[in-house]
Amino acid sequence: MTLFCGIDFGTSNSTVSVAGPQGPARLIALEGEAVTLPSAVFWESDGSAPVFGRAAIAAYVTGEDGRLMRGLKSTLGSSLIDEKTRIGARAVAFRDVLARYIGHLRGLLEAEAGAVSQVVLGRPVHFVDDDAAGDARAQAVLEEIARGCGFRDIAFQYEPIAAALHYEQSVAREELVLIVDIGGGTSDFSIVRVSPERALTADRAGDILANDGIRVGGTDFDRLLSLSEVMPHLGFKASTGGGKGIMPRHYYLDLATWHRINMLYTQRCASDLKALRAVADRPELIDRLIRVVEGRHGHSLAMAVEAAKIALSEAEAARIAMSAFTGGPNPMALRARFEEAVEAPVQRISAMLGSVLAQAGVGAADIGTVFMTGGSSGLPVLRACVQAALPGVAIATGDMLGSVGTGLALDARRRFA
């Protein structure tokens, strides 16, 4: 039986989906029985083949000698995609790291579906904000990588549109649905007319009333939580020279940003931090920073922050377990302080909600359902933001990590059947 395939390459997690000639789509197992694969690559310093997903994170956490890379999708549309990173004595291009990961996904797909040459890849509405040329380059690089991995017929679908195709499988009557997809690196929004009858139609262009997005996502919330609650314990904003100066910000910004953490693991950075310690008014804070950098604990620290962010979805407070990496305290993060820290990106999301309604030429009362998906869509501050923008409108959720993937396979069937 012919299977139609979709790949949702995400900033934090990825999925691979298949659909037959009829019926629903499904996600395939990617690691054991898990249908999601963390978008992580661990490359040992000795040149061994890389490992992926949870196995990559486990190799890093257990102290194997090598490099962990996460947030790989964020390199698309940035200058990093054309740069190299050091792994032991070798310099490896970020393009090659992405190619290894996409190639691994293709191998898992072929183990499930046989030889595959056609695929629909998900993409954010904007890889890069307010830069059409940069956005086009990002898609071109991803297509080039996919083609190099062996795919011949490659199509792209916006992630919120894919989520709408997934949601449409559950509707009993026609309605306007607002898709709010809060991913790891981007937030995307679409207003789509859905119905059981329209789901049978090949051309859906007329059903898409609005489609937009911004480069704000879960990793931005991680970064802001880290800067607010973690980095001050490592000397962020600490004074130097008897109050005459302040610690440079860029070390802390890199350490709090998933895809930039490895930039700190250089001899020059180590030397610079030791020099800064000599003039710091609180050198014990810089000692903690040096301990993180020299021990290459940056990703472990970021995972502790991410775990606290997730915990704050259910609790008013969460402990950030970081003392093993810093030698300092395990600070308590409060949901109220977290929500203050992320006020700026939440305001951007609120503004985008108003913008897509205006693009569609509809009011909030015209929306039948808001369908929220994506790994960060469960944050209370974001649900409150959506409810405030569309008062009284029902909010539905599905598979927060899988709805885009299954929608991509449904789109592949529409395109390639």
MIKETOR-53178 format. One line per 10 residues: their letters; for each residue x, y, z of C-alpha. Coordinates in nm, 2 decimals. Example, Ala and Ser with C-alpha at 12.3 -4.5 7.8 and 13.67 -1.06 7.14 Angstrom:
<recs>
as) 1.23/-0.45/0.78  1.37/-0.11/0.71
</recs>
This chain:
<recs>
mtlfcgidfg) 0.00/0.00/0.00  0.13/0.35/-0.09  0.20/0.56/0.21  0.21/0.94/0.20  0.47/1.10/0.43  0.52/1.41/0.63  0.81/1.53/0.85  0.77/1.80/1.12  1.12/1.90/1.20  1.08/2.11/1.51
tsnstvsvag) 1.30/2.33/1.72  1.25/2.11/2.03  1.09/1.79/1.90  1.03/1.62/1.56  0.77/1.38/1.43  0.73/1.17/1.12  0.39/1.08/0.99  0.23/0.85/0.73  -0.12/0.83/0.57  -0.27/0.56/0.35
pqgparlial) -0.49/0.64/0.04  -0.78/0.68/0.28  -0.84/0.73/0.65  -0.65/0.92/0.92  -0.28/0.98/0.94  -0.06/0.84/1.21  0.28/0.92/1.37  0.54/0.64/1.35  0.76/0.54/1.64  1.10/0.71/1.63
egeavtlpsa) 1.28/0.60/1.95  1.15/0.29/2.12  0.77/0.34/2.13  0.80/0.72/2.14  0.65/0.90/1.84  0.84/1.22/1.92  1.22/1.26/1.88  1.39/1.55/2.06  1.57/1.76/1.80  1.91/1.68/1.96
vfwesdgsap) 2.24/1.54/1.82  2.53/1.42/2.03  2.86/1.38/1.84  3.15/1.21/2.03  3.48/1.38/2.01  3.65/1.06/1.89  3.47/1.08/1.56  3.21/0.81/1.62  2.87/0.83/1.44  2.63/1.07/1.61
vfgraaiaay) 2.34/0.97/1.82  2.00/1.14/1.82  1.71/1.23/2.04  1.69/1.10/2.40  2.00/0.89/2.34  2.19/1.21/2.25  2.07/1.38/2.57  2.15/1.07/2.78  2.51/1.06/2.63  2.56/1.42/2.73
vtgedgrlmr) 2.41/1.39/3.07  2.62/1.08/3.16  2.94/1.27/3.07  3.05/1.12/2.75  3.32/1.33/2.57  3.15/1.51/2.29  2.91/1.79/2.18  2.54/1.81/2.23  2.35/2.03/1.99  1.99/2.13/2.04
glkstlgssl) 1.76/2.39/1.89  1.90/2.30/1.55  1.61/2.45/1.35  1.69/2.79/1.49  2.01/2.79/1.28  1.79/2.81/0.96  1.76/3.17/0.88  2.06/3.27/1.09  2.43/3.32/1.00  2.51/3.00/1.20
idektrigar) 2.39/2.78/0.92  2.70/2.87/0.72  2.94/2.83/1.01  3.11/2.53/1.17  3.14/2.41/1.52  3.42/2.22/1.68  3.38/1.85/1.78  3.70/1.73/1.93  3.97/1.80/1.67  3.72/1.84/1.39
avafrdvlar) 3.52/2.13/1.25  3.17/2.02/1.15  2.93/2.25/0.95  2.59/2.31/1.10  2.44/2.21/0.76  2.60/1.87/0.81  2.46/1.84/1.16  2.11/1.91/1.03  2.16/1.67/0.74  2.26/1.39/0.98
yighlrglle) 1.94/1.45/1.18  1.71/1.47/0.88  1.88/1.17/0.73  1.81/0.98/1.05  1.44/1.07/1.03  1.44/0.95/0.67  1.59/0.62/0.77  1.33/0.56/1.04  1.06/0.66/0.78  1.19/0.41/0.53
aeagavsqvv) 1.20/0.13/0.79  0.83/0.19/0.83  0.71/0.27/0.48  0.97/0.13/0.25  1.14/0.33/-0.02  1.03/0.70/0.00  1.10/0.97/-0.24  0.81/1.22/-0.17  0.76/1.42/0.14  0.58/1.72/0.28
lgrpvhfvdd) 0.80/1.92/0.52  0.65/2.15/0.78  0.78/2.51/0.80  0.69/2.81/1.02  0.51/3.09/0.85  0.83/3.30/0.90  1.17/3.14/0.96  1.29/3.50/0.99  1.07/3.80/1.09  1.05/4.09/0.85
daagdaraqa) 1.30/3.95/0.61  1.15/3.78/0.30  1.49/3.71/0.14  1.62/3.55/0.46  1.30/3.35/0.50  1.33/3.22/0.14  1.70/3.12/0.20  1.60/2.93/0.51  1.35/2.72/0.32  1.60/2.67/0.03
vleeiargcg) 1.86/2.54/0.28  1.61/2.30/0.43  1.50/2.18/0.09  1.87/2.13/-0.02  1.93/1.93/0.29  1.62/1.71/0.24  1.72/1.65/-0.13  2.07/1.55/-0.02  1.91/1.30/0.22  1.74/1.13/-0.08
frdiafqyep) 1.40/1.29/-0.11  1.31/1.37/-0.47  0.97/1.54/-0.46  0.96/1.79/-0.17  0.68/2.01/-0.08  0.64/2.25/0.21  0.33/2.33/0.42  0.29/2.59/0.68  0.27/2.43/1.03  -0.05/2.60/1.14
iaaalhyeqs) -0.22/2.49/0.81  -0.11/2.13/0.88  -0.25/2.16/1.23  -0.58/2.28/1.08  -0.59/1.97/0.85  -0.54/1.76/1.16  -0.82/1.94/1.35  -1.06/1.92/1.06  -1.07/1.54/1.10  -1.27/1.59/1.42
vareelvliv) -1.53/1.85/1.31  -1.90/1.77/1.24  -2.00/2.10/1.07  -1.84/2.39/0.90  -1.67/2.66/1.11  -1.39/2.91/1.11  -1.10/2.78/1.33  -0.81/2.99/1.45  -0.50/2.78/1.47  -0.25/2.89/1.74
digggtsdfs) 0.07/2.69/1.71  0.33/2.78/1.98  0.64/2.58/1.89  0.99/2.58/2.02  1.12/2.86/1.79  0.81/3.02/1.63  0.45/3.11/1.70  0.22/3.06/1.39  -0.14/3.16/1.34  -0.39/3.07/1.07
ivrvsperal) -0.77/3.12/1.02  -0.91/2.84/0.81  -1.26/2.74/0.71  -1.30/2.37/0.79  -1.58/2.12/0.74  -1.62/1.74/0.67  -1.71/1.83/0.31  -1.42/2.07/0.25  -1.18/1.80/0.38  -1.25/1.61/0.06
tadragdila) -1.15/1.90/-0.16  -0.80/1.90/-0.32  -0.76/2.28/-0.35  -0.79/2.44/-0.01  -0.64/2.78/-0.09  -0.97/2.96/-0.08  -1.03/2.83/0.27  -0.73/3.00/0.42  -0.84/3.34/0.53  -0.52/3.45/0.71
ndgirvggtd) -0.18/3.31/0.78  0.10/3.48/0.98  0.37/3.42/1.24  0.65/3.55/1.45  0.99/3.41/1.56  0.88/3.37/1.92  0.85/3.03/2.08  0.92/2.80/2.38  1.30/2.85/2.36  1.25/3.22/2.41
fdrllslsev) 1.05/3.16/2.72  1.33/2.93/2.84  1.58/3.21/2.77  1.39/3.47/2.96  1.33/3.25/3.26  1.70/3.17/3.27  1.80/3.53/3.25  1.55/3.62/3.52  1.60/3.34/3.77  1.93/3.16/3.69
mphlgfkast) 2.19/3.39/3.54  2.19/3.64/3.83  2.34/3.36/4.04  2.62/3.34/3.78  2.70/3.71/3.78  2.45/3.84/3.52  2.43/4.22/3.57  2.69/4.20/3.85  2.92/4.49/3.90  3.30/4.51/3.83
gggkgimprh) 3.58/4.74/3.93  3.41/4.86/4.25  3.09/4.95/4.08  3.24/5.12/3.78  3.15/4.85/3.53  2.92/4.55/3.48  2.97/4.20/3.36  2.93/4.17/2.97  2.59/4.05/2.88  2.68/3.83/2.58
yyldlatwhr) 2.81/3.54/2.79  2.48/3.51/2.97  2.27/3.56/2.65  2.46/3.27/2.48  2.44/3.05/2.79  2.06/3.11/2.80  2.00/3.04/2.43  1.99/2.67/2.33  2.16/2.69/1.99  2.43/2.93/2.11
inmlytqrca) 2.55/2.75/2.42  2.83/2.57/2.24  2.98/2.91/2.13  3.11/2.95/2.49  3.32/2.64/2.48  3.64/2.80/2.35  3.98/2.87/2.50  3.93/3.24/2.44  3.61/3.25/2.64  3.77/3.06/2.93
sdlkalrava) 4.06/3.31/2.94  3.82/3.61/2.92  3.61/3.48/3.21  3.91/3.43/3.43  4.02/3.79/3.35  3.67/3.92/3.44  3.68/3.73/3.76  3.98/3.93/3.87  3.79/4.25/3.85  3.44/4.13/3.96
drpelidrli) 3.30/4.27/4.28  3.15/3.93/4.36  3.41/3.68/4.22  3.22/3.38/4.37  2.94/3.44/4.11  3.19/3.43/3.83  3.34/3.11/3.97  3.00/2.95/3.92  2.99/3.07/3.56  3.34/2.94/3.50
rvvegrhghs) 3.24/2.61/3.65  2.95/2.58/3.40  3.16/2.67/3.10  3.46/2.46/3.19  3.25/2.16/3.28  3.04/2.21/2.96  2.72/2.20/3.17  2.54/2.46/2.96  2.28/2.22/2.82  2.22/2.06/3.15
lamaveaaki) 2.15/2.40/3.30  1.91/2.48/3.01  1.73/2.15/3.06  1.68/2.23/3.43  1.53/2.57/3.33  1.31/2.40/3.07  1.19/2.15/3.33  1.10/2.43/3.57  0.91/2.62/3.29  0.70/2.30/3.23
alseaeaari) 0.64/2.26/3.60  0.51/2.61/3.62  0.23/2.51/3.38  0.08/2.32/3.67  0.23/2.48/3.98  0.27/2.83/4.12  0.64/2.77/4.20  0.91/2.53/4.09  1.26/2.46/4.21  1.54/2.50/3.94
amsaftggpn) 1.77/2.21/4.01  2.11/2.36/3.91  2.34/2.34/4.21  2.52/2.03/4.06  2.63/2.24/3.76  2.70/2.57/3.93  2.80/2.50/4.29  2.54/2.76/4.39  2.18/2.74/4.51  1.87/2.58/4.36
pmalrarfee) 1.65/2.89/4.32  1.28/2.88/4.34  1.10/3.01/4.03  0.76/3.16/4.08  0.49/3.16/3.81  0.42/3.53/3.87  0.78/3.62/3.81  0.80/3.40/3.51  0.50/3.57/3.36  0.65/3.91/3.42
aveapvqris) 0.97/3.80/3.25  0.79/3.68/2.94  0.56/3.98/2.91  0.72/4.12/2.59  0.68/3.81/2.38  0.33/3.74/2.51  0.24/4.10/2.40  0.38/4.02/2.06  0.16/3.71/2.04  -0.14/3.91/2.15
amlgsvlaqa) -0.08/4.17/1.88  -0.04/3.89/1.62  -0.38/3.75/1.72  -0.54/4.08/1.64  -0.34/4.10/1.32  -0.46/3.77/1.18  -0.82/3.86/1.26  -0.78/4.18/1.07  -0.62/4.00/0.78  -0.91/3.76/0.76
gvgaadigtv) -1.16/4.05/0.78  -1.34/3.88/1.07  -1.41/3.95/1.44  -1.34/3.74/1.74  -1.71/3.64/1.75  -1.68/3.49/1.40  -1.43/3.23/1.52  -1.60/2.90/1.61  -1.30/2.74/1.79  -0.94/2.83/1.87
fmtggssglp) -0.72/2.52/1.83  -0.40/2.55/2.03  -0.11/2.32/1.96  0.27/2.31/2.00  0.48/2.23/2.29  0.44/2.56/2.47  0.07/2.60/2.41  -0.01/2.47/2.76  0.15/2.76/2.94  -0.13/2.94/3.14
vlracvqaal) 0.00/3.28/3.04  -0.05/3.20/2.67  -0.39/3.05/2.72  -0.50/3.36/2.91  -0.36/3.57/2.63  -0.57/3.39/2.37  -0.88/3.39/2.59  -0.84/3.77/2.64  -0.81/3.83/2.26  -1.11/3.60/2.18
pgvaiatgdm) -1.35/3.62/2.49  -1.60/3.35/2.50  -1.46/3.15/2.21  -1.40/2.78/2.29  -1.03/2.67/2.31  -0.96/2.32/2.20  -0.64/2.12/2.22  -0.53/1.80/2.05  -0.20/1.63/2.04  0.02/1.92/2.13
lgsvgtglal) 0.33/1.76/1.97  0.17/1.56/1.70  -0.11/1.75/1.53  0.12/1.93/1.28  0.29/1.60/1.18  -0.03/1.41/1.11  -0.16/1.71/0.92  0.15/1.70/0.70  0.08/1.34/0.60  -0.27/1.43/0.51
darrrfa) -0.14/1.72/0.30  0.11/1.48/0.13  -0.18/1.25/0.03  -0.37/1.55/-0.12  -0.06/1.66/-0.32  0.09/1.33/-0.43  -0.21/1.09/-0.47
</recs>
